[in-house]
Every structure is written in C-alpha cells, then in structure tokens.
Amino acid sequence: THLPDITVVKPVFEGDDIIFYVASRGHHADVGGMTPGSAPANSTSVEQEGVLLNGEKLVEDGVFLEEDLRELLARDPYPARSPDQNVADLKAQVAACEKGTIELLGVVDHYGLTVVHAYMAHVKRNAEDSVRRLIGTLSDCSFTYGTDDGHQVSVAITVNREAGSATLDFTGTSGTHPGNYNAPRAVCQAAVLYVFRCMVDDDIPLNAGCMEPLELILPEPSMISPEYPAAVIAGNVETSQLIVDTLFGALGVMAAPQGTMNNFIWGNDRYQYYETICGGAGATARRDGCNAVHTHMTNSRLTDPEVLEWRYPVVLEDFAIRRGSGGAGAHRGGDGTVRRIRFNDAVTVSLLTSHREVAPYGMAGGEPGATGINTVFRSDGSEERLPGTASCEIHPGDVVQISTPGGGGYGA
C-alpha cells in the first residue's frame, strides 16, 4: 500500500509444516520521510517517503529483534522520527499474530485440520459463486474519471454471462504519476474486490474467492501498477478512491462521493498527527447521499476533540456540516464538512486531498457535488488558498480550514 502501513506476517506450524499464515497490519504515525507523518506532498520517489521495510525478520527463536529493527528505522536519508513508538506498535502487532496463532491452533485441535481446510475452501467457493451470480446481471460498460492534475483512470468491463466471469481492462489509465499518486497493483486489486463485494447482496465474508471470476488487465507501468521507485504515498489513500469511483461510474450504481480521504498530516520533530476527514456520500436511484461520512476506501475515526487538544498544541475551532455542498437531483448528494484547527506551535502541514478542481460526478442527470477547499488563515490576517496536494509551514496562531467535497446527486 504505502510505507506507513506495516504488515507483520507469522507462519503457523503443525510440526515442521506451515499450515496457515496470520497477519497484522497497522498504520504507523511516522516512518521517516521528508515531512512529519511520512506523507510528503511533493515526493517523487518512495525513498523520500520513509524507511522501506521489505521482508525483514522481527522475531527469531522467540526473541524480538529490537536492536536490528532500530537500526533499520534509523536508516538514512530520512529515518523514522519516533522509533520508540514504532517498536512498541510492532511489538503489539507481533502479539496480535501470536493471539491469532493460538486461536487457529485451538480450532484445528477441536475440529481437525482436514475439516478446517474444507470449510475455508467452502467459504471461498461460496464467495466466488455469489460474484458469478452478480455478474449474470451486469452488462458491458466503461468509464473514465480524472484527477485534479489531469491524470485519469479508465476501465472497460466486458461481461461473459454464460461463464459468470468478467474482464476489467484498465487500458487508457495514465502512466506512472510524476508525483506520489501511484497505487501499487495490490491497491487496485483491493479496490476491485471492494466494489464487487459491495454489489453482492449476500451475507458473505470478504475473501479472495470474490476475485476468482474477475480478470484484471493493468497497463504497466502506470499509476495503478507502478514500478519501483515510484512514489506511492497518495496512491493508497487517494488513487484507491479514484479507482472505486471509476468502477461505480462504469456500473452505473451511484453518483460519486467526495472521492478523497482529505488526508491532513502535521507535526514536527516532537510529535506527529494524521487524520482523515469525512465528506458527502453520493446519491443512488433509491436514496439521498449521507452527510459527513467516510466513504468507500476510508474508515478511520477522528480523535476526540478533548483528547486532541490535550495531547497536541491545537484548538479545534469548528467542525460542522458544509450545508449545500451536495449535488442536486431527484436524490441529493450528501453534504461535506468544514474542519478548522488553530495551531499554537510551529508545525509542517501536509495535505493529500482530491476533488479541489474536478467535482464529484452526478449520475442520471444529477448535479455534481461541490469541490473541496483548503485554506490557511495566517495570524497576520492574510489568507492563503492551498492546492489539493501541498505542504506548508504553519506558525503559532495560524488556522488551517479544510472544506470537504459534497457527493454527486442522482436523477434530474
């Protein structure tokens, strides 16, 4: 995905045989990089985004290899700023994997490995069958959706109803992004999995079986299948949204939501903070879009205001629904939000936000949602409009205000 998302994988043994793998993924507040929070707006190489942990051993003979880990986190040119926090978080992830191992072995001990494997296979086949039934209701379709800086994701979906399969051809998608909006191939696969699972009207667990009926064609290299060392920090959080909205646009399911996580990252050498901000959901043929919600490829919760102001030198001045920002239509798009924070200390702010230029699309005659706005109100009374992707220095008394996009409307 991107460097702050660190995945710990642990094999589960029966004797000398590996029978399962368990994994724990966590987003780390900082793993180095050009700016605090490891989300530099102007990165052009993954090496500028922090420390790359690539298949590193964390535990050997039951011993956590802390000294080796700290050496990795201290690697130049952009070492992690809070290695103590990284170490503590990774120890927690290792503990989570150990808990998963204990639970899995308990299930195997109770039912037997053959039965457990059989039911796991059944869960995947059931998901596969559900997606094949869905595909039987679809038709060939295509869609292209653009970014604020002129790039695009394109998809053409070809349906084979008899076989219950579909090909998703992303030919026409822009090549490698010169900045950091490149999404690793796994992100595109996850976005496809998400969309088709959303459309399945069966109560099934999310699993790889959903992907069996789907063939993906990704141009290489491109912004949805880049090559090392392309920068990727925004690919996971912003381009993922673009892929989802392109697919829903092709399938005609719903108008576009805000289409961005509104990533707001700030900090200095002493502390780092990262939040994503909700906006408007897209309307559908049956209902209005929701106001002030996270949509699709984002699900994070905000820190409580009291905790935020206690831990960090900030004041949350306003957090409100941005009335009227949803697109008009037979069903209205959801409204975005306005979030306004005053800083009492000098920090570096990084913004990775989308739909500041391109409005979230309406569908079936519905109007688009309002674009987002990023503004800095300086303590000297001046005002500065920031682009969707930006880094800037904030001084004591400055205020950052983020107005998030509304969702598109559905129907005339």
CORWOCOR-V75147 format. One record per backbone hydrogen bond with DSSP energy under -1.0 kcal/mol. CO is the residue of the C=O (numbers start at 1). NH is the residue of the N-H. E is the energy in kcal/mol with one decimal. If there is no record, write none. Layout:
# CORWOCOR-V75147
{{CO NH E} {CO NH E}}
This chain:
# CORWOCOR-V75147
{{2 5 -1.6} {4 6 -1.0} {4 28 -2.8} {6 26 -2.1} {8 24 -2.2} {10 22 -2.6} {12 19 -2.8} {12 20 -1.3} {14 17 -1.7} {17 14 -2.9} {20 12 -3.0} {22 10 -3.0} {24 8 -2.9} {26 6 -2.4} {31 51 -3.2} {35 38 -1.8} {40 43 -1.1} {45 48 -1.7} {46 49 -1.6} {48 34 -2.2} {58 65 -3.4} {60 63 -1.7} {63 60 -2.2} {64 66 -2.0} {65 69 -2.0} {66 70 -2.7} {67 71 -1.7} {68 72 -1.8} {69 73 -2.4} {70 74 -1.2} {72 75 -1.5} {73 80 -2.7} {78 33 -1.1} {82 86 -1.9} {83 87 -2.8} {84 88 -2.2} {85 89 -2.6} {86 90 -2.5} {87 91 -2.2} {88 92 -1.8} {89 93 -2.1} {90 94 -2.4} {91 95 -2.3} {92 96 -2.1} {93 97 -2.1} {94 98 -2.2} {95 99 -2.3} {96 100 -2.3} {97 101 -2.4} {98 102 -2.3} {99 103 -2.3} {100 104 -2.5} {101 105 -2.6} {102 106 -1.7} {103 107 -1.9} {104 108 -2.5} {105 109 -2.5} {106 110 -1.7} {107 111 -2.8} {108 112 -2.3} {112 116 -2.0} {113 117 -2.7} {114 118 -2.0} {115 119 -2.3} {116 120 -2.2} {117 121 -2.2} {118 122 -1.9} {119 123 -2.3} {120 124 -1.7} {121 125 -2.4} {122 126 -2.7} {123 127 -1.8} {124 128 -2.4} {125 129 -2.7} {126 130 -1.9} {127 131 -2.1} {128 132 -2.2} {129 133 -2.1} {130 134 -1.8} {131 135 -2.7} {132 136 -1.4} {134 137 -2.3} {135 138 -1.7} {141 157 -3.2} {143 155 -2.3} {145 153 -2.3} {147 150 -1.4} {151 147 -2.8} {152 174 -2.5} {153 145 -2.3} {155 143 -2.1} {156 169 -2.7} {157 141 -1.9} {158 167 -2.5} {160 164 -1.4} {160 165 -2.0} {165 160 -2.9} {166 215 -2.4} {167 158 -2.6} {168 217 -2.7} {169 156 -2.0} {170 173 -1.8} {174 223 -2.0} {180 234 -1.8} {184 187 -1.8} {184 188 -1.2} {185 189 -2.3} {186 190 -2.3} {187 191 -2.3} {188 192 -2.3} {189 193 -2.5} {190 194 -2.6} {191 195 -2.3} {192 196 -2.3} {193 197 -2.2} {194 198 -2.5} {195 199 -1.5} {202 204 -1.6} {207 210 -1.7} {208 211 -1.7} {209 212 -1.1} {211 214 -1.8} {213 166 -2.2} {215 168 -3.4} {217 170 -3.0} {222 225 -1.2} {223 183 -3.6} {227 230 -2.3} {229 46 -2.3} {232 236 -1.2} {234 238 -3.0} {234 239 -1.5} {235 240 -1.4} {238 242 -1.7} {239 243 -2.5} {240 244 -2.1} {241 245 -2.7} {242 246 -2.1} {243 247 -2.2} {244 248 -2.7} {245 249 -2.0} {246 250 -2.2} {247 251 -2.3} {248 253 -1.7} {256 408 -3.5} {261 277 -1.6} {263 352 -1.9} {264 275 -2.1} {265 350 -3.5} {266 273 -2.7} {267 348 -2.7} {271 268 -2.6} {273 266 -2.4} {275 264 -2.8} {279 293 -3.1} {280 258 -2.0} {281 334 -3.2} {283 255 -2.8} {287 284 -2.5} {290 281 -2.5} {293 279 -2.2} {304 308 -2.9} {305 309 -2.6} {306 310 -1.3} {307 311 -2.5} {308 312 -1.9} {312 314 -2.2} {313 344 -3.0} {315 317 -1.1} {315 342 -2.9} {318 340 -2.8} {320 338 -2.9} {321 323 -1.4} {322 325 -1.6} {325 370 -3.1} {327 333 -2.9} {328 367 -3.2} {331 410 -2.8} {332 289 -3.2} {334 407 -2.8} {335 292 -2.7} {336 322 -2.9} {337 404 -2.7} {338 320 -2.3} {339 402 -2.8} {340 317 -1.7} {340 318 -1.5} {341 400 -2.6} {342 315 -2.3} {343 397 -3.6} {347 394 -3.0} {348 267 -1.3} {349 392 -2.3} {350 265 -2.7} {351 390 -1.9} {352 263 -1.9} {355 372 -2.8} {360 369 -2.0} {361 256 -2.2} {363 366 -1.5} {363 411 -2.7} {367 409 -3.3} {370 406 -1.6} {373 403 -3.1} {374 386 -2.7} {375 401 -3.1} {376 384 -2.9} {377 399 -2.5} {378 381 -2.0} {382 378 -2.4} {384 376 -3.0} {388 353 -1.9} {390 351 -3.3} {392 349 -2.9} {394 347 -1.6} {395 398 -2.5} {398 343 -2.7} {399 377 -3.2} {400 341 -2.5} {401 375 -2.7} {402 339 -2.3} {403 373 -2.4} {405 280 -2.1} {407 327 -3.4} {408 283 -2.4} {409 363 -2.4} {410 331 -2.3} {411 330 -1.7}}
